[in-house]
Amino acid sequence: MSRSPSAWNLPRPYGVRSVAVLLIVLVAGFFAAQRVEMGRMLSLTGEGVLAAVGLRDQSQVWSGLGTIARSLFPPQISERTEVARIEGFDRNRLPWFSHLETVETHDPKLNPQTLQLEEVIDRREVLVAPFGYLWHVAVKMLETFEIAIWATLLAIVLSAPLAWCSAKNYTPHRVAYALARSVVGMCRAVPELVSALFLVLAYGFGPIAGVLALALHSAGFLGKFYAEDIETADDKPQEALRAIGANKLKVMRFAVLPQVMPQFIAYTLYVLDRNVRMATVVGLVGAGGIGQELKGRYDMYNYAHVGTILIAIFLTVLMLDRVAARLRSRYA
């Protein structure tokens, strides 16, 4: 039976309420853009692009980026240390590929007898390690990776009971559910950098504060997503096991975990990748790793050393991303 065109009643894709909400969002976005100086950002970026293509003589952004590039490169690879500052130095047992050099400096000093400035030659012996700083950065990157690994392992251990109690269909009591959800929310609400500041005060400078700061935040993240996957798992296999008298632990082991394990692996690999990057950030406040070295070199204006550190971080994250992608394709 055919219907006349006037009989069709299609809902409109938008109404007065949708238009009003859109206008409110646009107005709020306009005022927010003014507060965060989006106009100035677009203006400076446009000037930088014009200067890069030769259509403008000078640009603050282009000049700043050029100064940064000239300061960071070439990166620092070797390391020079004054022999007088090396405790227990044995010139007969030098590190591999290292050698000694004598450096002369000409400094003007005041002669107290003639009251005249005279040039004084100062000779110092330095130990030159051609790959010394590169090795130092590699050791610090290894420490950063170890911080991320241990933080991820602790997060898995802490998130397991939180996920169990945060899942509505497995929590033992409503009070446990509310308490677990509150702990998960608190762990996720406090950024790693903020918690690292307080943990450095408690544990002192070093990797302990970094491990705990990353572990607490990651436990909140994993606890939330583990619990959501447990709640949304297919209930039919669980009902079959309950029908034959299986308890909650056995239902979790044989009906839920096989369904959610691929997602669990994907979440855990993402947290590990994120912890490697965040271990650099928490190191800026003294929580160990390459970030602590980065902060010290930046404060001393050793920008060539900073360039070496940034390249090492980039290569480490790139390599870890490739390994995580391979593991996800195989297990997740």
C-alpha positions as CSV (number, residue, x, y, z in Angstrom):
1,M,0.0,0.0,0.0
2,S,1.6,3.3,-1.1
3,R,1.5,6.4,1.0
4,S,1.1,10.0,-0.2
5,P,4.1,12.3,0.3
6,S,2.1,14.4,2.8
7,A,1.7,11.3,5.1
8,W,5.5,10.9,5.7
9,N,6.6,12.5,8.9
10,L,10.4,12.6,9.3
11,P,11.9,14.0,12.4
12,R,14.0,17.1,12.0
13,P,17.8,16.6,12.5
14,Y,17.8,19.5,14.9
15,G,15.4,21.7,16.8
16,V,15.3,24.9,18.7
17,R,16.9,23.4,21.8
18,S,19.8,22.0,19.7
19,V,20.4,25.4,18.1
20,A,20.3,27.2,21.5
21,V,22.8,24.7,23.0
22,L,25.1,25.2,20.0
23,L,24.9,29.0,20.3
24,I,25.7,28.8,24.1
25,V,28.7,26.5,23.4
26,L,30.0,28.8,20.7
27,V,29.7,31.9,22.9
28,A,31.4,30.1,25.8
29,G,34.1,28.9,23.5
30,F,34.7,32.4,22.2
31,F,35.2,33.9,25.6
32,A,37.4,30.9,26.7
33,A,39.5,31.4,23.6
34,Q,40.1,35.1,24.6
35,R,41.2,34.0,28.1
36,V,43.7,31.5,26.8
37,E,45.0,33.9,24.1
38,M,44.1,31.8,21.1
39,G,44.1,34.8,18.9
40,R,47.6,35.7,19.8
41,M,48.7,32.1,19.3
42,L,47.2,32.1,15.7
43,S,48.8,35.4,15.0
44,L,52.3,34.4,16.2
45,T,52.0,31.0,14.4
46,G,51.0,32.7,11.2
47,E,54.0,35.1,11.4
48,G,56.3,32.1,12.0
49,V,55.0,30.3,9.0
50,L,55.4,33.4,6.8
51,A,59.0,33.8,8.1
52,A,59.7,30.1,7.4
53,V,58.7,30.4,3.7
54,G,60.5,33.8,3.3
55,L,57.4,36.1,3.1
56,R,58.3,37.9,6.3
57,D,61.7,39.1,7.6
58,Q,61.4,38.4,11.3
59,S,59.2,36.4,13.6
60,Q,59.4,35.8,17.3
61,V,58.3,32.1,17.0
62,W,60.7,31.4,14.1
63,S,63.6,33.1,15.9
64,G,62.9,31.2,19.1
65,L,62.7,27.9,17.3
66,G,66.0,28.6,15.6
67,T,67.7,29.5,18.8
68,I,66.5,26.2,20.4
69,A,67.7,24.2,17.4
70,R,71.2,25.8,17.5
71,S,71.4,25.2,21.2
72,L,70.4,21.6,21.2
73,F,72.4,20.4,18.3
74,P,74.9,18.9,17.9
75,P,74.1,16.8,20.9
76,Q,76.7,16.1,23.5
77,I,78.3,12.6,23.4
78,S,81.6,12.9,25.1
79,E,82.3,13.8,28.7
80,R,85.3,15.8,30.1
81,T,86.0,15.6,33.8
82,E,88.8,17.3,35.7
83,V,91.2,14.7,37.2
84,A,91.5,16.7,40.4
85,R,87.7,16.2,41.0
86,I,87.8,12.4,40.5
87,E,88.1,10.6,43.8
88,G,90.6,7.7,43.9
89,F,91.7,8.3,40.3
90,D,94.2,5.8,38.9
91,R,95.8,6.9,35.7
92,N,97.0,3.4,35.0
93,R,93.4,2.1,34.8
94,L,91.5,4.5,32.6
95,P,88.0,3.7,31.3
96,W,87.6,2.2,27.9
97,F,88.3,4.6,25.0
98,S,89.3,7.4,27.4
99,H,92.4,9.5,27.4
100,L,94.0,12.3,29.4
101,E,94.5,15.9,28.1
102,T,96.1,18.9,29.5
103,V,94.1,22.1,29.1
104,E,95.6,25.6,29.4
105,T,93.6,28.6,30.4
106,H,94.9,32.2,30.3
107,D,93.3,34.2,33.1
108,P,94.1,37.8,34.0
109,K,94.9,38.2,37.7
110,L,95.9,41.2,39.8
111,N,99.6,41.4,41.0
112,P,99.5,42.7,44.5
113,Q,103.0,44.1,44.3
114,T,102.6,46.0,41.0
115,L,98.8,46.4,41.1
116,Q,98.8,45.5,37.5
117,L,96.7,42.8,35.7
118,E,98.9,40.0,34.6
119,E,98.1,37.0,32.4
120,V,98.5,33.7,34.4
121,I,98.6,30.4,32.7
122,D,96.6,27.7,34.4
123,R,97.2,24.0,33.4
124,R,94.6,21.4,34.3
125,E,94.5,17.7,33.4
126,V,91.1,16.4,32.3
127,L,89.9,12.9,31.6
128,V,88.2,12.7,28.2
129,A,85.6,9.9,27.6
130,P,84.5,10.0,23.9
131,F,81.2,8.3,24.7
132,G,81.0,9.1,28.4
133,Y,77.9,11.2,28.4
134,L,76.1,8.9,26.0
135,W,76.8,6.0,28.4
136,H,75.6,8.1,31.3
137,V,72.3,8.9,29.5
138,A,71.9,5.2,28.6
139,V,72.2,4.3,32.3
140,K,69.6,6.9,33.3
141,M,67.2,5.8,30.6
142,L,67.5,2.2,31.9
143,E,66.7,3.5,35.4
144,T,63.7,5.3,33.9
145,F,62.5,2.1,32.2
146,E,62.9,0.2,35.4
147,I,60.8,2.8,37.3
148,A,58.1,2.4,34.7
149,I,58.2,-1.4,34.8
150,W,58.0,-1.6,38.6
151,A,55.3,1.1,38.7
152,T,53.2,-0.9,36.2
153,L,53.7,-4.1,38.2
154,L,52.6,-2.4,41.4
155,A,49.6,-0.9,39.6
156,I,48.5,-4.3,38.4
157,V,48.7,-5.7,42.0
158,L,46.8,-2.7,43.5
159,S,44.2,-2.5,40.8
160,A,43.1,-6.2,41.0
161,P,41.2,-5.9,44.4
162,L,40.0,-2.4,43.4
163,A,38.6,-3.8,40.1
164,W,36.9,-6.7,42.0
165,C,35.2,-4.4,44.5
166,S,34.4,-1.8,41.9
167,A,32.5,-4.2,39.7
168,K,28.8,-4.2,40.7
169,N,28.2,-7.8,39.9
170,Y,31.2,-9.0,42.0
171,T,31.6,-6.6,44.8
172,P,31.0,-8.2,48.2
173,H,29.0,-5.2,49.7
174,R,27.7,-1.8,48.7
175,V,30.1,-0.2,51.2
176,A,33.1,-2.0,49.6
177,Y,31.8,-0.8,46.2
178,A,31.6,2.8,47.2
179,L,34.9,2.7,49.0
180,A,36.7,1.1,46.0
181,R,35.2,3.6,43.6
182,S,36.3,6.4,45.8
183,V,39.9,5.1,46.0
184,V,39.9,4.6,42.2
185,G,38.7,8.2,41.6
186,M,41.1,9.7,44.1
187,C,44.1,7.9,42.5
188,R,43.1,9.1,39.1
189,A,42.3,12.6,40.2
190,V,45.8,13.3,41.6
191,P,48.4,13.8,38.8
192,E,51.6,11.9,39.0
193,L,53.6,15.1,39.2
194,V,51.7,16.3,42.3
195,S,51.9,13.0,44.1
196,A,55.6,12.8,43.3
197,L,56.2,16.2,44.9
198,F,54.9,14.9,48.3
199,L,56.5,11.5,47.9
200,V,59.9,13.1,47.4
201,L,59.4,14.9,50.7
202,A,58.5,11.5,52.4
203,Y,61.1,9.2,50.7
204,G,63.7,11.7,49.6
205,F,65.2,12.2,46.1
206,G,65.4,9.1,44.0
207,P,63.4,6.5,42.1
208,I,61.2,5.3,45.0
209,A,59.0,8.4,44.8
210,G,58.7,8.0,41.1
211,V,57.7,4.4,41.3
212,L,55.0,5.1,43.9
213,A,53.7,8.2,42.2
214,L,53.2,6.3,38.9
215,A,51.9,3.2,40.5
216,L,49.1,5.0,42.4
217,H,47.9,6.9,39.4
218,S,48.1,3.8,37.1
219,A,46.2,1.7,39.7
220,G,43.3,4.1,39.5
221,F,43.3,4.0,35.7
222,L,43.5,0.2,35.5
223,G,41.1,-0.4,38.4
224,K,38.4,1.7,36.6
225,F,38.8,0.0,33.2
226,Y,39.2,-3.5,34.6
227,A,36.0,-3.1,36.6
228,E,34.0,-1.8,33.6
229,D,35.1,-4.8,31.4
230,I,34.2,-7.2,34.2
231,E,30.7,-5.6,34.5
232,T,30.1,-5.7,30.7
233,A,31.3,-9.3,30.2
234,D,28.9,-11.7,28.6
235,D,26.7,-13.1,31.4
236,K,25.7,-16.4,29.7
237,P,29.0,-18.3,30.5
238,Q,28.8,-17.0,34.0
239,E,25.2,-18.2,34.5
240,A,26.2,-21.7,33.2
241,L,28.9,-22.0,35.8
242,R,26.7,-20.7,38.6
243,A,24.1,-23.2,37.6
244,I,26.5,-26.1,38.4
245,G,27.5,-24.5,41.8
246,A,30.7,-22.6,40.9
247,N,31.6,-19.8,43.3
248,K,32.6,-16.2,42.3
249,L,36.3,-17.0,42.0
250,K,35.7,-19.9,39.7
251,V,33.2,-17.9,37.6
252,M,35.8,-15.1,37.3
253,R,38.6,-17.5,36.4
254,F,36.8,-19.6,33.8
255,A,34.0,-17.3,32.5
256,V,35.1,-13.7,32.8
257,L,38.9,-13.6,32.5
258,P,38.9,-15.4,29.1
259,Q,36.6,-12.7,27.7
260,V,38.3,-9.6,29.2
261,M,42.0,-10.7,29.0
262,P,42.7,-9.2,25.6
263,Q,41.4,-5.8,26.8
264,F,43.4,-6.2,30.1
265,I,46.6,-6.8,28.1
266,A,45.9,-3.7,25.9
267,Y,45.3,-1.5,28.9
268,T,48.4,-2.7,30.7
269,L,50.6,-2.2,27.7
270,Y,49.2,1.3,27.3
271,V,49.9,2.1,30.9
272,L,53.5,0.8,30.6
273,D,54.0,3.0,27.5
274,R,52.6,6.0,29.4
275,N,54.6,5.3,32.5
276,V,57.9,5.4,30.5
277,R,57.0,8.9,29.3
278,M,55.7,10.0,32.7
279,A,58.8,8.7,34.5
280,T,60.7,11.4,32.6
281,V,58.2,14.1,33.9
282,V,58.2,13.0,37.6
283,G,62.0,13.0,37.4
284,L,61.9,16.8,37.0
285,V,60.9,17.1,40.7
286,G,63.6,14.7,41.9
287,A,61.9,11.4,41.5
288,G,64.8,9.7,39.7
289,G,65.4,8.7,36.1
290,I,66.4,10.7,33.1
291,G,64.1,13.5,34.1
292,Q,66.3,14.4,37.0
293,E,69.3,14.6,34.7
294,L,67.3,16.7,32.2
295,K,66.3,19.2,34.9
296,G,69.9,19.5,36.2
297,R,71.3,20.1,32.7
298,Y,68.6,22.5,31.7
299,D,69.2,24.6,34.9
300,M,72.9,24.7,34.1
301,Y,72.2,25.8,30.5
302,N,73.9,22.7,29.1
303,Y,71.5,22.6,26.1
304,A,73.7,20.2,24.1
305,H,73.3,17.7,26.9
306,V,69.6,18.4,26.9
307,G,69.5,17.5,23.1
308,T,71.2,14.2,23.8
309,I,68.6,13.4,26.5
310,L,65.6,14.3,24.3
311,I,67.0,12.1,21.5
312,A,67.4,9.2,23.9
313,I,63.8,9.6,25.2
314,F,62.4,9.7,21.6
315,L,64.3,6.6,20.6
316,T,63.2,4.7,23.8
317,V,59.5,5.6,23.4
318,L,59.6,4.8,19.7
319,M,61.2,1.4,20.3
320,L,58.7,0.6,23.2
321,D,55.8,1.6,20.9
322,R,56.9,-0.9,18.3
323,V,57.3,-3.7,20.9
324,A,53.9,-2.9,22.5
325,A,52.3,-3.0,19.0
326,R,53.8,-6.4,18.4
327,L,52.7,-7.7,21.7
328,R,49.1,-6.4,21.3
329,S,48.8,-8.0,17.9
330,R,50.0,-11.3,19.3
331,Y,48.2,-11.5,22.7
332,A,45.4,-8.9,22.5
